[in-house]
Amino acid sequence: MALFSENPQLKWRRKKAEAVLVVASAFICNVLIHSVIVSLHLYFAELNREYPDNRELISVIIFLPEAVYGLIGLVSGVFISRFGVRTTAMVGVLEIIIGLGTSVVSPNLPFLMFSLGILSGKGCSFVYFSLNVALFTYFPNVGRQLVSLVSVGEGVCFIFALPLISYFIESYGWRYSLLLLCGIEMHCIPFALIYSMKAGVAHGNCKMSSHSTRAAIRTASFFESKKNPPASNENHANQPQNNERKEDQCNLYSTATTNKAFEDTECDDANSGDKDSTNDKPEHLNSPRLNDSPIPNDDDSSIEVERPESKEKHGINLKSWRNLAANKMYMLALISATTFLSTSMVMLTILPDFCMQHGLSLSQGAWNSAISSIGDIIARFLGSWLLHSKLLPSIVIFSSAIIICGIAMSVFIAVNTLTYITLTSFFFMLFNGLAYSQYGVIFLDLVDLEDYALGMGLNETLAGIGLLLCGYLVSKYL
């Protein structure tokens, strides 16, 4: 720690390397978990061909992972608030591996519904939510752009997963292809550990060192300062400007997203120096700041922290629900996003089967989706640039994109050749990707950061219900 304090260049390089690792690992995890969701598009066509008399049950099995992915979004948000991103990510990865692994030996379709549908879908939801919260936690200032940039992985997985999984299915059958997919998903474990190596949203009931204790106490003090009005300026009118500047710097380090040990050490040294220099001043000038808790001595190697634990343990409470219910813009965005997610995910899932109904093979349908996903990747970069340049609000970009997506979905009814199917799919994926690039950001713009996990989870839950309904209607009438 002292080394980082004495060598600013080394500290800057460490921060830079950590930021690159976090973004890269979140991107790779995004590609891997969406490879599971995307591969369901191929299994939908394959299982329909193998079990032609159970089309409705197969539709439930295939749509269930995406539905569970959203249905338990609320549970994922609560789980992250209680246990943090590291525990949530690791639990999710293990559920994906177990779900895919047991699907290989499934004796019947109901068992496949549980293993592939419920267990794998739940794991994907945990990993996806944890990586979004991890990015906002690490990068409070540029998290909006990074979430949009990392979402490019959802478009990359079409190019990476669909041709690869279609080759596995045609070469080894759908059962052994699930086993190979399970092996691919194991690579989520190290990357999930990397993007969550920093203290997350919650630490649970643990004992921390003295420096971590200071960081946690400052975190609790930071959130309390939002509720309590600041002290009158009379007590601080005669404070030196230098002291105020250093205290402000420590306040920046006290947030939940930037509380590093070496930064806490610098703040403690700065404050201790100022306190020593003002010991002969009147007592009212040396009074402690509002909402500050006493800092433990350095001799205490480990103590149990109660205040930060209680704050983090109850991160989502009745007040969060009231805040969301009173936010009219959030409720409108919730309805729009739920409708969009329900219909677009169904369209992406049935696209390979739609191609096979028009005379294409499974591999041709996979390559059609892979080529169309180029538009999705372009749109993700475009959406990230729009957020960075601040040309338009995220809600305007999202609303415009979903309107054009609806028009493109309506055109699918009239196309019947490979060329027109590919062109229509390209434009659909283009604006679908643009909408998804804003999806993780619009709720952050509309709600407070402490309510983000709940707001996002509630939307995913409603989208999961809508996906099941839309999937049932598609399998019944198309």
C-alpha positions in Angstrom: 0.0 0.0 0.0 2.8 2.4 0.8 4.4 1.5 -2.5 1.3 2.7 -4.4 1.2 5.9 -2.4 4.8 6.7 -3.1 4.7 5.8 -6.8 1.7 7.5 -8.5 2.8 6.1 -11.9 2.6 2.6 -10.6 -0.7 3.2 -9.0 -2.1 4.7 -12.3 -0.9 1.6 -14.2 -2.5 -0.7 -11.7 -5.8 1.1 -12.0 -5.6 1.0 -15.8 -4.8 -2.8 -15.8 -7.6 -3.5 -13.4 -10.1 -1.5 -15.5 -9.1 -3.4 -18.7 -9.4 -6.7 -17.0 -12.8 -5.9 -15.6 -14.2 -4.8 -18.9 -12.6 -7.6 -20.9 -13.8 -10.3 -18.5 -17.4 -8.8 -18.4 -17.4 -8.9 -22.2 -16.3 -12.5 -22.4 -18.8 -13.6 -19.8 -21.5 -11.8 -21.7 -20.6 -13.7 -24.9 -20.5 -17.1 -23.0 -23.8 -16.8 -21.2 -25.7 -15.5 -24.3 -24.2 -18.4 -26.3 -26.4 -20.6 -24.2 -29.5 -18.5 -24.9 -28.7 -18.2 -28.6 -28.0 -21.9 -29.0 -31.6 -22.6 -27.9 -32.7 -21.2 -31.4 -31.0 -24.3 -32.9 -32.3 -26.8 -30.4 -35.8 -25.5 -31.0 -35.5 -26.6 -34.7 -33.7 -29.8 -33.8 -36.1 -31.0 -31.1 -39.1 -30.2 -33.3 -37.6 -32.5 -35.9 -37.0 -35.3 -33.4 -40.2 -35.0 -31.5 -42.8 -33.7 -34.0 -45.7 -34.7 -31.8 -44.6 -32.6 -28.8 -44.2 -29.2 -30.5 -46.0 -27.3 -27.7 -44.0 -28.9 -24.9 -40.8 -28.3 -26.9 -41.7 -24.7 -27.2 -42.1 -24.4 -23.5 -38.7 -26.1 -23.0 -36.9 -23.8 -25.4 -38.6 -20.6 -24.3 -38.3 -21.4 -20.6 -34.6 -20.6 -20.2 -35.1 -17.1 -21.6 -38.3 -16.7 -19.6 -36.6 -17.8 -16.4 -33.7 -15.6 -17.3 -36.1 -12.7 -16.9 -38.6 -14.2 -14.4 -36.1 -14.4 -11.6 -34.6 -11.0 -12.5 -36.1 -9.6 -9.3 -34.6 -12.5 -7.3 -31.2 -11.8 -9.0 -31.3 -8.2 -8.0 -32.1 -9.0 -4.3 -29.4 -11.7 -4.3 -26.8 -9.3 -5.6 -27.8 -6.7 -3.0 -27.4 -9.2 -0.2 -24.3 -11.3 -1.3 -22.5 -9.1 -3.8 -21.5 -9.7 -7.4 -18.8 -12.4 -6.8 -21.1 -14.8 -5.0 -23.9 -14.2 -7.4 -21.7 -14.8 -10.4 -20.2 -18.0 -9.1 -23.6 -19.5 -8.1 -24.9 -18.6 -11.6 -22.0 -20.3 -13.4 -22.3 -23.5 -11.4 -26.1 -23.6 -12.2 -25.4 -23.2 -15.9 -22.8 -26.0 -15.8 -25.0 -28.4 -13.8 -28.1 -27.6 -16.0 -26.3 -28.3 -19.3 -24.5 -31.3 -17.9 -27.6 -33.1 -16.6 -29.5 -32.3 -19.8 -27.1 -34.7 -21.7 -28.6 -37.7 -19.8 -32.2 -36.4 -19.6 -34.6 -39.4 -19.9 -37.6 -37.4 -21.0 -38.8 -33.9 -22.0 -40.0 -32.9 -18.5 -36.6 -33.6 -17.0 -35.1 -31.5 -19.9 -37.5 -28.7 -19.0 -36.1 -28.6 -15.5 -32.4 -29.0 -16.3 -32.1 -26.9 -19.5 -35.0 -24.6 -18.9 -35.1 -23.7 -15.3 -31.6 -24.4 -13.9 -29.6 -23.0 -16.9 -31.9 -20.0 -17.3 -31.5 -19.1 -13.6 -27.7 -19.3 -13.9 -27.6 -17.0 -16.9 -29.7 -14.5 -15.1 -27.4 -14.4 -12.1 -24.3 -14.0 -14.2 -25.8 -11.3 -16.5 -27.1 -9.2 -13.6 -23.8 -9.5 -11.7 -21.7 -8.3 -14.6 -24.0 -5.2 -15.2 -23.9 -4.2 -11.5 -20.1 -4.9 -11.4 -19.5 -2.4 -14.3 -21.6 0.3 -12.6 -19.8 -0.4 -9.4 -16.3 -0.2 -10.9 -17.0 2.7 -13.2 -19.6 5.1 -11.8 -18.8 7.8 -14.3 -18.6 5.8 -17.5 -20.6 2.8 -16.6 -23.4 3.7 -19.0 -21.1 3.6 -22.0 -19.3 0.5 -20.9 -22.5 -1.5 -20.4 -23.5 -0.6 -23.9 -20.1 -1.5 -25.2 -20.0 -4.8 -23.3 -23.4 -5.7 -24.7 -21.6 -6.1 -28.1 -20.9 -9.6 -26.8 -24.6 -10.5 -27.4 -24.1 -9.8 -31.1 -20.7 -11.6 -31.2 -22.2 -14.7 -29.7 -24.4 -15.1 -32.8 -21.3 -15.3 -35.0 -19.4 -17.4 -32.5 -22.1 -19.7 -31.1 -24.6 -20.4 -33.9 -22.2 -21.9 -36.5 -20.2 -23.7 -33.8 -23.3 -25.3 -32.1 -24.9 -26.2 -35.5 -21.6 -28.0 -36.3 -21.7 -29.8 -33.0 -25.4 -30.8 -33.5 -24.8 -32.2 -37.0 -21.6 -34.0 -36.0 -22.4 -35.4 -32.5 -26.2 -35.0 -32.0 -28.0 -32.5 -29.8 -27.2 -34.4 -26.5 -23.4 -34.4 -26.9 -23.5 -30.9 -28.3 -24.9 -29.8 -24.9 -22.0 -31.5 -23.2 -19.5 -29.6 -25.4 -21.4 -26.4 -24.6 -21.2 -27.2 -20.9 -17.4 -27.3 -21.3 -17.3 -23.9 -23.0 -19.4 -22.4 -20.2 -16.8 -23.5 -17.6 -14.6 -20.7 -18.8 -17.0 -18.3 -17.1 -15.5 -19.2 -13.8 -12.2 -17.3 -14.0 -13.7 -14.4 -15.8 -16.5 -14.0 -13.3 -13.9 -13.9 -10.5 -11.9 -11.2 -12.3 -14.8 -8.8 -13.0 -15.9 -9.1 -9.4 -12.5 -9.0 -7.6 -13.3 -5.6 -6.1 -15.6 -5.1 -3.1 -19.0 -5.3 -4.6 -22.5 -4.1 -3.6 -22.6 -6.3 -0.5 -19.9 -8.0 1.6 -22.2 -10.1 3.8 -21.3 -10.8 7.4 -17.6 -10.7 7.4 -14.6 -9.3 9.2 -12.5 -6.7 7.5 -9.1 -5.2 8.1 -8.7 -1.7 9.5 -8.3 -0.1 6.1 -11.4 -1.9 4.7 -13.3 -0.9 7.8 -12.6 2.7 7.2 -13.8 2.3 3.6 -17.0 0.6 4.7 -17.7 3.2 7.4 -17.2 6.0 4.9 -19.6 4.2 2.5 -22.3 4.0 5.2 -21.7 7.7 6.0 -22.0 8.6 2.3 -25.4 7.0 2.0 -26.6 8.6 5.3 -25.6 12.0 4.1 -28.3 11.8 1.4 -31.0 11.4 4.0 -29.9 13.9 6.6 -29.6 17.6 5.7 -26.1 19.1 5.9 -25.0 20.9 8.9 -25.2 24.7 9.0 -22.3 26.6 7.4 -21.7 28.5 10.6 -19.6 25.7 12.2 -17.5 25.5 9.1 -17.2 29.1 8.0 -13.7 29.5 9.3 -12.3 26.1 8.1 -9.2 26.4 5.9 -9.8 25.9 2.2 -7.0 23.4 2.0 -8.7 21.2 4.6 -12.0 21.4 2.8 -10.3 20.4 -0.5 -8.7 17.3 1.1 -11.9 16.3 2.8 -13.8 16.5 -0.5 -11.2 14.2 -2.0 -11.9 11.7 0.7 -15.6 12.0 0.2 -15.0 11.0 -3.4 -13.1 8.0 -2.2 -15.9 7.1 0.2 -18.4 5.9 -2.4 -19.1 2.2 -2.7 -17.5 2.1 -6.2 -14.1 3.5 -5.4 -13.2 2.5 -1.9 -9.7 1.0 -2.4 -7.3 0.4 0.4 -4.5 2.6 -0.9 -6.9 5.5 -1.6 -8.2 5.2 2.0 -4.6 5.3 3.3 -4.0 8.6 1.4 -7.2 10.1 2.8 -6.4 9.1 6.3 -2.9 10.5 6.1 -4.3 13.8 4.7 -6.9 14.2 7.4 -4.5 13.2 10.2 -2.1 15.9 9.1 -4.8 18.5 9.0 -6.1 17.5 12.4 -2.6 17.8 13.9 -2.2 21.3 12.5 -5.5 22.6 13.9 -5.3 21.2 17.4 -4.7 24.7 18.9 -7.9 26.1 17.3 -11.1 26.7 19.2 -13.1 23.6 19.9 -16.1 24.4 17.7 -13.7 24.5 14.7 -12.4 21.0 15.4 -15.8 19.4 15.8 -16.3 16.2 13.8 -18.2 16.3 10.5 -21.8 15.3 10.3 -22.5 11.6 10.0 -18.9 10.6 10.4 -18.2 7.5 12.4 -15.2 7.1 14.6 -12.2 5.6 12.7 -10.8 2.5 14.4 -7.2 2.4 15.5 -4.6 0.8 13.2 -3.9 -1.7 16.0 -7.2 -3.4 15.5 -6.3 -6.1 12.9 -9.8 -7.3 12.4 -13.1 -6.1 13.7 -16.7 -6.8 12.8 -18.5 -4.0 11.1 -22.2 -3.6 11.9 -23.3 -0.4 10.3 -22.2 -1.1 6.7 -23.5 -4.6 7.0 -26.9 -3.4 8.0 -27.0 -0.9 5.1 -25.9 -3.5 2.5 -27.9 -6.3 3.9 -31.1 -4.4 3.5 -30.2 -2.7 0.2 -33.6 -3.3 -1.3 -36.5 -2.4 1.0 -40.0 -0.9 1.0 -38.6 2.5 0.3 -37.1 1.2 -3.0 -40.5 -0.1 -4.1 -42.1 3.2 -3.3 -39.5 5.1 -5.2 -40.1 3.0 -8.3 -43.9 3.1 -8.0 -43.8 6.9 -7.8 -41.5 7.3 -10.8 -43.9 7.7 -13.8 -41.1 7.7 -16.4 -39.8 4.4 -15.0 -43.3 2.8 -15.2 -43.6 3.9 -18.9 -40.2 2.6 -19.7 -41.0 -0.6 -17.9 -44.1 -1.3 -20.1 -42.2 -0.5 -23.3 -39.2 -2.6 -22.4 -41.3 -5.5 -21.3 -43.2 -5.6 -24.6 -40.0 -5.2 -26.6 -38.1 -8.0 -24.8 -41.0 -10.4 -24.9 -41.5 -10.1 -28.7 -37.9 -9.7 -29.8 -36.6 -12.7 -28.0 -39.4 -14.9 -29.4 -38.6 -13.6 -32.9 -34.9 -14.4 -32.5 -35.7 -17.9 -31.1 -37.9 -19.0 -33.9 -35.8 -17.5 -36.7 -33.8 -20.7 -37.5 -37.0 -22.8 -37.4 -38.6 -20.2 -39.7 -35.7 -20.6 -42.2 -36.1 -24.4 -42.1 -39.8 -24.1 -42.9 -38.8 -22.2 -46.0 -36.6 -25.0 -47.3 -33.2 -24.1 -45.6 -31.1 -26.5 -43.7 -30.2 -26.1 -40.0 -26.7 -24.8 -40.8 -28.1 -22.4 -43.4 -30.5 -21.0 -40.8 -27.6 -20.7 -38.4 -25.5 -18.8 -40.9 -28.4 -16.6 -41.8 -28.6 -15.5 -38.1 -24.8 -15.2 -37.9 -24.7 -12.9 -41.0 -27.6 -10.8 -39.7 -25.9 -10.4 -36.4 -23.3 -8.1 -38.1 -26.1 -5.5 -38.0 -26.5 -6.2 -34.2 -22.7 -5.6 -33.6 -22.7 -2.4 -35.6 -25.7 -1.2 -33.7 -24.1 -1.9 -30.3 -21.0 0.2 -31.2 -23.3 2.9 -32.5 -25.4 2.9 -29.3 -22.3 3.2 -27.2 -21.0 6.1 -29.3 -24.4 7.9 -29.0 -24.3 7.5 -25.2 -20.7 8.9 -25.2 -21.5 11.8 -27.4 -24.8 12.6 -25.6 -26.5 13.5 -28.9 -29.8 12.0 -27.8 -31.3 10.7 -24.5 -31.1 7.0 -24.1 -34.9 6.7 -23.8 -35.4 8.4 -27.2 -32.9 6.1 -28.9 -34.5 3.0 -27.3 -38.1 4.1 -28.2 -37.2 4.8 -31.8 -35.3 1.5 -32.2 -38.2 -0.7 -30.9 -40.7 1.0 -33.2 -38.6 0.1 -36.2 -38.1 -3.5 -34.8 -41.8 -3.9 -34.8 -42.1 -2.8 -38.4 -39.3 -5.3 -39.4 -41.1 -8.2 -37.5 -44.3 -7.4 -39.5 -42.3 -7.7 -42.8 -41.3 -11.3 -42.0 -44.8 -12.5 -42.9 -44.3 -11.5 -46.6 -40.8 -12.8 -47.2 -40.2 -16.3 -48.6 -36.8 -16.4 -50.2 -33.3 -16.6 -48.7 -32.2 -13.2 -49.9 -35.2 -11.4 -48.5 -35.1 -13.3 -45.3 -31.5 -12.4 -44.8 -32.1 -8.7 -45.5 -35.1 -8.5 -43.2 -33.2 -10.3 -40.5 -30.3 -7.9 -40.9 -32.4 -4.8 -40.4 -34.3 -6.4 -37.6 -31.0 -7.3 -35.8 -29.6 -3.8 -36.5 -32.4 -2.0 -34.6 -32.8 -4.8 -32.1 -29.1 -4.3 -31.2 -29.5 -0.6 -31.0 -32.4 -1.0 -28.6 -30.5 -3.5 -26.5 -27.5 -1.2 -26.3 -29.7 1.3 -24.5 -31.7 -1.2 -22.5 -29.3 -1.5 -19.5 -28.9 2.3 -19.4 -32.4 3.7 -19.6 -33.2 2.5 -16.1 -30.0 3.9 -14.7 -31.0 7.3 -16.1 -34.5 7.0 -14.6 -33.8 5.6 -11.1 -31.2 6.0 -8.4 -28.2 3.7 -8.4 -29.3 2.0 -5.1 -32.7 1.2 -6.8 -31.1 0.0 -10.1 -30.9 -3.7 -9.3 -34.6 -3.8 -8.2 -35.8 -1.8 -11.2 -33.9 -3.9 -13.7 -34.9 -7.1 -12.0 -38.6 -6.1 -12.0 -38.5 -5.5 -15.7 -36.8 -8.8 -16.4 -39.4 -10.6 -14.4 -42.3 -9.1 -16.3 -40.4 -9.7 -19.6 -40.1 -13.4 -18.6 -43.8 -13.7 -18.1 -44.5 -11.9 -21.4 -42.0 -14.2 -23.2 -43.8 -17.3 -22.0 -47.1 -15.9 -23.2 -45.8 -14.9 -26.6 -43.9 -18.2 -27.0 -47.1 -20.1 -26.3 -49.1 -18.1 -28.8 -46.4 -18.6 -31.5 -46.3 -22.3 -31.0 -50.1 -22.6 -31.0 -51.0 -20.5 -34.0 -47.9 -20.5 -36.3 
